[in-house]
Amino acid sequence: MRISPQAIEAIKLFEQFRPVAYRDGGGVWTCGYGHTLNVSPSSTCDHKLAETWLRQDLQAVDVAIKAAIPNAIPQNHLDAMASFALNVGTDAFANSTLVELYNQGQTKRACWELKRWDHDNGRQVRGLTIRRFAEELIWVSGAACINEELLEGLRNFF
């Protein structure tokens, strides 16, 4: 199973296209849709390059998820995990309690772990709280439920 096109669109909404490199909340140089590999202060991209980077990043995420979770994964769980793993990094994902619980068959408790990952450098980050809530929605309902209107509602709520 592969990350769904709907999940890719949701991730693009979460990440928000940035054509010029910037430092994310953790100080990492980032460009496009959350791409960090070989990004420097002078990096730039257009939508096409950002899409290419995102698909490459998601291929690595897909491999990491399949390595961490050996059993079949429903599409909605895979899509939520893909967004989460892309955001926190594949190593953090693979070593998370979420993966441990999921592999024990405790899928509800694994989903609840998402909301624990809304901090950066020890500070709660509103955008991460919103993203984790949206990932929980994907986990339960599927990625098709995520759109700009929903995210705007969540921004107003949180």
N, C-alpha and C positions, 0 to 999 in steps of 0.2 A: 504494500500500500504506500502511496506517496502523499505528500502534503497537498491538500486540495487547492485549486485556484481561488476559492473563496477565502481560504486561510491566507494565501499570499496577498490578496487584496486587503484583508484585515490588518496584516502585518504592515503593509504600506501605509495604512491609516495611522497605526500606532507610531511608526517610525518617522513619518512625515519627511518628504523629499527635501533634502538640503543640497544645493548644487555646489556649495563652498564648504571646505573643511571647517569644523568647529570642534571644540572640546566638549565632550559630554559631561554629565554630572560627576563622573569619576575621573575626569581629566584626560580621557582617551580621545585622540584625534579621530573624527568620524566624518563620513561624507556619504551622500546619496541616501539610501534607506537604511541607515544604521551600520554601514560598512566601515570596518576598522583596519583590515589587513593592508599594510603598506600605505596607510593614509598619513600624509604629512601636513603641516600648516598651509602649504601651497596647493594642496590637492583640490581639484574641481571635477565636476562631472555633469553630464546632461542626463535626461530621463532614460535614454537608451543604455548608457553605461551603468547607471544606478540599477536598472533592471537586471543587467548582466551580473553585476556584483551580488545583488540580492539572491538570484538563482544559484550562484556559486556558493554563497554563504548557507543557503537552505539545503543544498546538497550535503554539505558537511554536517549540518544539523540532523538531517535525515539519517545519515550513517551513524551518528552518535546516538540517536534515539534507538535505532535498531540494535546497536551494540549493548546499550544499557538495559533494554527491555526485550528479552528474547522471545516472548510470546506474542501472539497476534494482538494488535491494538485497534480498537474501533476508530473510525475516521475522526470523529469529534475529539477523542482523547489525543490522537496523533497531532491534530491541528493545534490544539491548545498547548501541547508540549513543544511543538515546533516554535511557536511564538515565544514561549517562555525560555526555551534553550537558546534561541537566537539572542534574546535580550540579556540573559545572565551569563551566557557562555556555556559551551558544551562540557567543559570539565566540571563546572559548578552544578550543571544539570545532572551529569552522570553520578556525582557524589552526593546528591541531595536525598533528603528523607522522602521526598515525593517519589523518586525512583524506587527506593527501598520499599515503601508502602505499596506501590503499584505492583511490584514483583511479588509481594506477599498476598496479592489479590484484594487489597484494601483500597479499592479505587476511589471511594468517597473520601476517605481520609487523605489519600494522595491529592485529590483535588483541593482539599482544604489547605494543603501546604502552600498553594500558589500565593495566597494572601500574605504569607510570612515574608515574601520577597519584595517588599515595597520600600526598602531602604537603600540608600547609596551613601557610603562613607558615614554610616551610623545615623543618618537623618532620614526620616520618612519623607518620601517624595510623592507629591500629589499625583503626578503623571503616572508613576508606577502603581499607585493604589488603583487608579482608574484602569490601567492596563491589566492588572491582575484580576480585577472584577470582570473585565471583558473576557479574559481567558477562561475564567470560571464559567461564563455564559457559553463560550465555545465548547467547553468540556461537556456541558449539560445539553446544549441545544444545537451545536454545530456552528461552523464559521459563517454560514449564510445570514445569521442573525446580526452580524456586526456591520454597521454602516456609519456614515458621518453623522446622521441624525441621532443615533443611539449614543455615539461617543460625545456629542454635544450635550445630550441629556445627562450623561455621567459626569461630564465636566461641571455642569450646573449643580449636580447633586453633591459631589465631593468637594 
